Amino acid sequence: MTTFPFEISVREGKARTGRLKTPRGDIRTPAFMPVGTAGTVKALYMDQVKGAGADIILGNTYHLMLRPGAERVKSLGGLHKFSGWRGPMLTDSGGFQVWSLAQLRKMDGDGVTFQSHIDGSTHRLTPARSIEIQADLLGADISMQLDECTNFPCTHEEAARSLELSLRWGERSLDAFGARDSQTLFGIIQGSNFPDLRERSAKGVAAQGFGGIALGGLAVGEGHAQMCATIDMTVPHLPDHMPRYVMGVGKPIDLVESVARGIDMFDCVLPTRSGRHGQAWTWDGPLNLNNAKFAEDMGPLDEAVDCPASRDYTRAYLHHLFKAGEYLGPMLLSWHNTAFFQALMAEMRAAIAEGRFEALRAELSARWESTKSKPKAEG
């Protein structure tokens, strides 16, 4: 299996910046991956996503296998051609979405059988089928092993059983992936919030020969403090030379604190989901554009963000768009939020390279605290 070259250029404490080199282009790290759930980053053109500064996006296996169907995507040239995204793409395994179905799934030692949330049809997902969908049919540059997501909270016994299943599925995912020249596969660590299980899972995944390692079981309701504690208990057991990916995280403070702990890659639906509901993320914290106080505010969203949506439209106009139910409101806020998240990552990369990351971390924490924008304890 190909392992993409990962070069760490500068470190400051545990924080690090570098590049993950793929055949479709370099991924500057730390990196935030916009989520393209159904082959689209919601409300944005792909050139807007690229223009905002994204090097890589995430594709969703579960949604694409159900609609339009992974085999159809393959027949139409693969997900890159189908969606119009020409850069690197990572796909999730489908495990998280299947886990979230709860009453519509049945797990066993070989995989999971589930009912589609769209039409109730029955489907089967195994490690081999997940790899087939991601690597062969969608054509992902980076695929993820199929794992079993763990409920939070859960017992030590439940977490231990789950991580052992995920380790077995990791081996099966690797076997199905085989030798490939231009694609790689990441493994996933589980273990809930138990230090001994996180260590056991991290060492097990590291020994299996993946091209990168993800921390699963986060952003599932554990809260910001527990998220940080889980990263702290896991990172010491990870190989230094491999890219580290925290899945499903998160809010700006989550990203900053995770980078401070040595994490390289992230994904989250938050930028576009917030944008669709009138929330803008800025250097001074989140703004709710539905709030009446913005009705006559002629200031830009955030002129420090190099994006037309951030600079060229007033808060009053955006407030009007949401009150009037106009499509343009969610489109502009999603564009701005995507650009802000990329600007945050770029600033962290620059700060690490210049030896001022800890100063930036302290400044942002103080600024967000002072504006009462620091997120509550939620994942």
Secondary structure as a PSIPRED ss2 file (coil, helix, strand):
# PSIPRED VFORMAT (PSIPRED V4.0)

   1 M C   1.000  0.000  0.000
   2 T C   1.000  0.000  0.000
   3 T C   1.000  0.000  0.000
   4 F C   1.000  0.000  0.000
   5 P C   1.000  0.000  0.000
   6 F E   0.000  0.000  1.000
   7 E E   0.000  0.000  1.000
   8 I E   0.000  0.000  1.000
   9 S E   0.000  0.000  1.000
  10 V E   0.000  0.000  1.000
  11 R E   0.000  0.000  1.000
  12 E E   0.000  0.000  1.000
  13 G C   1.000  0.000  0.000
  14 K C   1.000  0.000  0.000
  15 A E   0.000  0.000  1.000
  16 R E   0.000  0.000  1.000
  17 T E   0.000  0.000  1.000
  18 G E   0.000  0.000  1.000
  19 R E   0.000  0.000  1.000
  20 L E   0.000  0.000  1.000
  21 K E   0.000  0.000  1.000
  22 T E   0.000  0.000  1.000
  23 P C   1.000  0.000  0.000
  24 R C   1.000  0.000  0.000
  25 G E   0.000  0.000  1.000
  26 D E   0.000  0.000  1.000
  27 I E   0.000  0.000  1.000
  28 R E   0.000  0.000  1.000
  29 T E   0.000  0.000  1.000
  30 P C   1.000  0.000  0.000
  31 A E   0.000  0.000  1.000
  32 F E   0.000  0.000  1.000
  33 M E   0.000  0.000  1.000
  34 P E   0.000  0.000  1.000
  35 V E   0.000  0.000  1.000
  36 G E   0.000  0.000  1.000
  37 T C   1.000  0.000  0.000
  38 A C   1.000  0.000  0.000
  39 G C   1.000  0.000  0.000
  40 T C   1.000  0.000  0.000
  41 V C   1.000  0.000  0.000
  42 K C   1.000  0.000  0.000
  43 A C   1.000  0.000  0.000
  44 L C   1.000  0.000  0.000
  45 Y C   1.000  0.000  0.000
  46 M H   0.000  1.000  0.000
  47 D H   0.000  1.000  0.000
  48 Q H   0.000  1.000  0.000
  49 V H   0.000  1.000  0.000
  50 K H   0.000  1.000  0.000
  51 G H   0.000  1.000  0.000
  52 A C   1.000  0.000  0.000
  53 G C   1.000  0.000  0.000
  54 A C   1.000  0.000  0.000
  55 D C   1.000  0.000  0.000
  56 I C   1.000  0.000  0.000
  57 I E   0.000  0.000  1.000
  58 L E   0.000  0.000  1.000
  59 G E   0.000  0.000  1.000
  60 N C   1.000  0.000  0.000
  61 T H   0.000  1.000  0.000
  62 Y H   0.000  1.000  0.000
  63 H H   0.000  1.000  0.000
  64 L H   0.000  1.000  0.000
  65 M H   0.000  1.000  0.000
  66 L H   0.000  1.000  0.000
  67 R C   1.000  0.000  0.000
  68 P C   1.000  0.000  0.000
  69 G C   1.000  0.000  0.000
  70 A H   0.000  1.000  0.000
  71 E H   0.000  1.000  0.000
  72 R H   0.000  1.000  0.000
  73 V H   0.000  1.000  0.000
  74 K H   0.000  1.000  0.000
  75 S H   0.000  1.000  0.000
  76 L C   1.000  0.000  0.000
  77 G C   1.000  0.000  0.000
  78 G C   1.000  0.000  0.000
  79 L H   0.000  1.000  0.000
  80 H H   0.000  1.000  0.000
  81 K H   0.000  1.000  0.000
  82 F H   0.000  1.000  0.000
  83 S H   0.000  1.000  0.000
  84 G C   1.000  0.000  0.000
  85 W C   1.000  0.000  0.000
  86 R C   1.000  0.000  0.000
  87 G C   1.000  0.000  0.000
  88 P C   1.000  0.000  0.000
  89 M E   0.000  0.000  1.000
  90 L E   0.000  0.000  1.000
  91 T E   0.000  0.000  1.000
  92 D C   1.000  0.000  0.000
  93 S C   1.000  0.000  0.000
  94 G C   1.000  0.000  0.000
  95 G H   0.000  1.000  0.000
  96 F H   0.000  1.000  0.000
  97 Q H   0.000  1.000  0.000
  98 V H   0.000  1.000  0.000
  99 W H   0.000  1.000  0.000
 100 S H   0.000  1.000  0.000
 101 L C   1.000  0.000  0.000
 102 A H   0.000  1.000  0.000
 103 Q H   0.000  1.000  0.000
 104 L H   0.000  1.000  0.000
 105 R E   0.000  0.000  1.000
 106 K E   0.000  0.000  1.000
 107 M E   0.000  0.000  1.000
 108 D E   0.000  0.000  1.000
 109 G C   1.000  0.000  0.000
 110 D C   1.000  0.000  0.000
 111 G E   0.000  0.000  1.000
 112 V E   0.000  0.000  1.000
 113 T E   0.000  0.000  1.000
 114 F E   0.000  0.000  1.000
 115 Q E   0.000  0.000  1.000
 116 S C   1.000  0.000  0.000
 117 H C   1.000  0.000  0.000
 118 I C   1.000  0.000  0.000
 119 D C   1.000  0.000  0.000
 120 G C   1.000  0.000  0.000
 121 S C   1.000  0.000  0.000
 122 T E   0.000  0.000  1.000
 123 H E   0.000  0.000  1.000
 124 R E   0.000  0.000  1.000
 125 L E   0.000  0.000  1.000
 126 T C   1.000  0.000  0.000
 127 P H   0.000  1.000  0.000
 128 A H   0.000  1.000  0.000
 129 R H   0.000  1.000  0.000
 130 S H   0.000  1.000  0.000
 131 I H   0.000  1.000  0.000
 132 E H   0.000  1.000  0.000
 133 I H   0.000  1.000  0.000
 134 Q H   0.000  1.000  0.000
 135 A H   0.000  1.000  0.000
 136 D H   0.000  1.000  0.000
 137 L H   0.000  1.000  0.000
 138 L H   0.000  1.000  0.000
 139 G C   1.000  0.000  0.000
 140 A C   1.000  0.000  0.000
 141 D C   1.000  0.000  0.000
 142 I E   0.000  0.000  1.000
 143 S E   0.000  0.000  1.000
 144 M E   0.000  0.000  1.000
 145 Q C   1.000  0.000  0.000
 146 L C   1.000  0.000  0.000
 147 D C   1.000  0.000  0.000
 148 E C   1.000  0.000  0.000
 149 C C   1.000  0.000  0.000
 150 T C   1.000  0.000  0.000
 151 N C   1.000  0.000  0.000
 152 F C   1.000  0.000  0.000
 153 P C   1.000  0.000  0.000
 154 C C   1.000  0.000  0.000
 155 T C   1.000  0.000  0.000
 156 H H   0.000  1.000  0.000
 157 E H   0.000  1.000  0.000
 158 E H   0.000  1.000  0.000
 159 A H   0.000  1.000  0.000
 160 A H   0.000  1.000  0.000
 161 R H   0.000  1.000  0.000
 162 S H   0.000  1.000  0.000
 163 L H   0.000  1.000  0.000
 164 E H   0.000  1.000  0.000
 165 L H   0.000  1.000  0.000
 166 S H   0.000  1.000  0.000
 167 L H   0.000  1.000  0.000
 168 R H   0.000  1.000  0.000
 169 W H   0.000  1.000  0.000
 170 G H   0.000  1.000  0.000
 171 E H   0.000  1.000  0.000
 172 R H   0.000  1.000  0.000
 173 S H   0.000  1.000  0.000
 174 L H   0.000  1.000  0.000
 175 D H   0.000  1.000  0.000
 176 A H   0.000  1.000  0.000
 177 F H   0.000  1.000  0.000
 178 G C   1.000  0.000  0.000
 179 A C   1.000  0.000  0.000
 180 R C   1.000  0.000  0.000
 181 D C   1.000  0.000  0.000
 182 S C   1.000  0.000  0.000
 183 Q C   1.000  0.000  0.000
 184 T E   0.000  0.000  1.000
 185 L E   0.000  0.000  1.000
 186 F E   0.000  0.000  1.000
 187 G E   0.000  0.000  1.000
 188 I E   0.000  0.000  1.000
 189 I E   0.000  0.000  1.000
 190 Q C   1.000  0.000  0.000
 191 G C   1.000  0.000  0.000
 192 S C   1.000  0.000  0.000
 193 N C   1.000  0.000  0.000
 194 F C   1.000  0.000  0.000
 195 P H   0.000  1.000  0.000
 196 D H   0.000  1.000  0.000
 197 L H   0.000  1.000  0.000
 198 R H   0.000  1.000  0.000
 199 E H   0.000  1.000  0.000
 200 R H   0.000  1.000  0.000
 201 S H   0.000  1.000  0.000
 202 A H   0.000  1.000  0.000
 203 K H   0.000  1.000  0.000
 204 G H   0.000  1.000  0.000
 205 V H   0.000  1.000  0.000
 206 A H   0.000  1.000  0.000
 207 A C   1.000  0.000  0.000
 208 Q C   1.000  0.000  0.000
 209 G C   1.000  0.000  0.000
 210 F C   1.000  0.000  0.000
 211 G C   1.000  0.000  0.000
 212 G E   0.000  0.000  1.000
 213 I E   0.000  0.000  1.000
 214 A E   0.000  0.000  1.000
 215 L E   0.000  0.000  1.000
 216 G C   1.000  0.000  0.000
 217 G C   1.000  0.000  0.000
 218 L C   1.000  0.000  0.000
 219 A C   1.000  0.000  0.000
 220 V C   1.000  0.000  0.000
 221 G C   1.000  0.000  0.000
 222 E C   1.000  0.000  0.000
 223 G C   1.000  0.000  0.000
 224 H H   0.000  1.000  0.000
 225 A H   0.000  1.000  0.000
 226 Q H   0.000  1.000  0.000
 227 M H   0.000  1.000  0.000
 228 C H   0.000  1.000  0.000
 229 A H   0.000  1.000  0.000
 230 T H   0.000  1.000  0.000
 231 I H   0.000  1.000  0.000
 232 D H   0.000  1.000  0.000
 233 M H   0.000  1.000  0.000
 234 T H   0.000  1.000  0.000
 235 V H   0.000  1.000  0.000
 236 P H   0.000  1.000  0.000
 237 H H   0.000  1.000  0.000
 238 L C   1.000  0.000  0.000
 239 P C   1.000  0.000  0.000
 240 D C   1.000  0.000  0.000
 241 H C   1.000  0.000  0.000
 242 M C   1.000  0.000  0.000
 243 P C   1.000  0.000  0.000
 244 R E   0.000  0.000  1.000
 245 Y E   0.000  0.000  1.000
 246 V E   0.000  0.000  1.000
 247 M C   1.000  0.000  0.000
 248 G C   1.000  0.000  0.000
 249 V C   1.000  0.000  0.000
 250 G C   1.000  0.000  0.000
 251 K C   1.000  0.000  0.000
 252 P H   0.000  1.000  0.000
 253 I H   0.000  1.000  0.000
 254 D H   0.000  1.000  0.000
 255 L H   0.000  1.000  0.000
 256 V H   0.000  1.000  0.000
 257 E H   0.000  1.000  0.000
 258 S H   0.000  1.000  0.000
 259 V H   0.000  1.000  0.000
 260 A H   0.000  1.000  0.000
 261 R C   1.000  0.000  0.000
 262 G C   1.000  0.000  0.000
 263 I C   1.000  0.000  0.000
 264 D C   1.000  0.000  0.000
 265 M E   0.000  0.000  1.000
 266 F E   0.000  0.000  1.000
 267 D E   0.000  0.000  1.000
 268 C E   0.000  0.000  1.000
 269 V C   1.000  0.000  0.000
 270 L H   0.000  1.000  0.000
 271 P H   0.000  1.000  0.000
 272 T H   0.000  1.000  0.000
 273 R H   0.000  1.000  0.000
 274 S H   0.000  1.000  0.000
 275 G H   0.000  1.000  0.000
 276 R H   0.000  1.000  0.000
 277 H C   1.000  0.000  0.000
 278 G C   1.000  0.000  0.000
 279 Q E   0.000  0.000  1.000
 280 A E   0.000  0.000  1.000
 281 W E   0.000  0.000  1.000
 282 T E   0.000  0.000  1.000
 283 W C   1.000  0.000  0.000
 284 D C   1.000  0.000  0.000
 285 G E   0.000  0.000  1.000
 286 P E   0.000  0.000  1.000
 287 L E   0.000  0.000  1.000
 288 N E   0.000  0.000  1.000
 289 L C   1.000  0.000  0.000
 290 N C   1.000  0.000  0.000
 291 N C   1.000  0.000  0.000
 292 A H   0.000  1.000  0.000
 293 K H   0.000  1.000  0.000
 294 F H   0.000  1.000  0.000
 295 A C   1.000  0.000  0.000
 296 E C   1.000  0.000  0.000
 297 D C   1.000  0.000  0.000
 298 M C   1.000  0.000  0.000
 299 G C   1.000  0.000  0.000
 300 P E   0.000  0.000  1.000
 301 L C   1.000  0.000  0.000
 302 D C   1.000  0.000  0.000
 303 E C   1.000  0.000  0.000
 304 A C   1.000  0.000  0.000
 305 V C   1.000  0.000  0.000
 306 D C   1.000  0.000  0.000
 307 C C   1.000  0.000  0.000
 308 P H   0.000  1.000  0.000
 309 A H   0.000  1.000  0.000
 310 S H   0.000  1.000  0.000
 311 R H   0.000  1.000  0.000
 312 D C   1.000  0.000  0.000
 313 Y C   1.000  0.000  0.000
 314 T E   0.000  0.000  1.000
 315 R H   0.000  1.000  0.000
 316 A H   0.000  1.000  0.000
 317 Y H   0.000  1.000  0.000
 318 L H   0.000  1.000  0.000
 319 H H   0.000  1.000  0.000
 320 H H   0.000  1.000  0.000
 321 L H   0.000  1.000  0.000
 322 F H   0.000  1.000  0.000
 323 K H   0.000  1.000  0.000
 324 A C   1.000  0.000  0.000
 325 G C   1.000  0.000  0.000
 326 E C   1.000  0.000  0.000
 327 Y C   1.000  0.000  0.000
 328 L H   0.000  1.000  0.000
 329 G H   0.000  1.000  0.000
 330 P H   0.000  1.000  0.000
 331 M H   0.000  1.000  0.000
 332 L H   0.000  1.000  0.000
 333 L H   0.000  1.000  0.000
 334 S H   0.000  1.000  0.000
 335 W H   0.000  1.000  0.000
 336 H H   0.000  1.000  0.000
 337 N H   0.000  1.000  0.000
 338 T H   0.000  1.000  0.000
 339 A H   0.000  1.000  0.000
 340 F H   0.000  1.000  0.000
 341 F H   0.000  1.000  0.000
 342 Q H   0.000  1.000  0.000
 343 A H   0.000  1.000  0.000
 344 L H   0.000  1.000  0.000
 345 M H   0.000  1.000  0.000
 346 A H   0.000  1.000  0.000
 347 E H   0.000  1.000  0.000
 348 M H   0.000  1.000  0.000
 349 R H   0.000  1.000  0.000
 350 A H   0.000  1.000  0.000
 351 A H   0.000  1.000  0.000
 352 I H   0.000  1.000  0.000
 353 A H   0.000  1.000  0.000
 354 E C   1.000  0.000  0.000
 355 G C   1.000  0.000  0.000
 356 R C   1.000  0.000  0.000
 357 F H   0.000  1.000  0.000
 358 E H   0.000  1.000  0.000
 359 A H   0.000  1.000  0.000
 360 L H   0.000  1.000  0.000
 361 R H   0.000  1.000  0.000
 362 A H   0.000  1.000  0.000
 363 E H   0.000  1.000  0.000
 364 L H   0.000  1.000  0.000
 365 S H   0.000  1.000  0.000
 366 A H   0.000  1.000  0.000
 367 R H   0.000  1.000  0.000
 368 W H   0.000  1.000  0.000
 369 E H   0.000  1.000  0.000
 370 S H   0.000  1.000  0.000
 371 T C   1.000  0.000  0.000
 372 K C   1.000  0.000  0.000
 373 S C   1.000  0.000  0.000
 374 K C   1.000  0.000  0.000
 375 P C   1.000  0.000  0.000
 376 K C   1.000  0.000  0.000
 377 A C   1.000  0.000  0.000
 378 E C   1.000  0.000  0.000
 379 G C   1.000  0.000  0.000
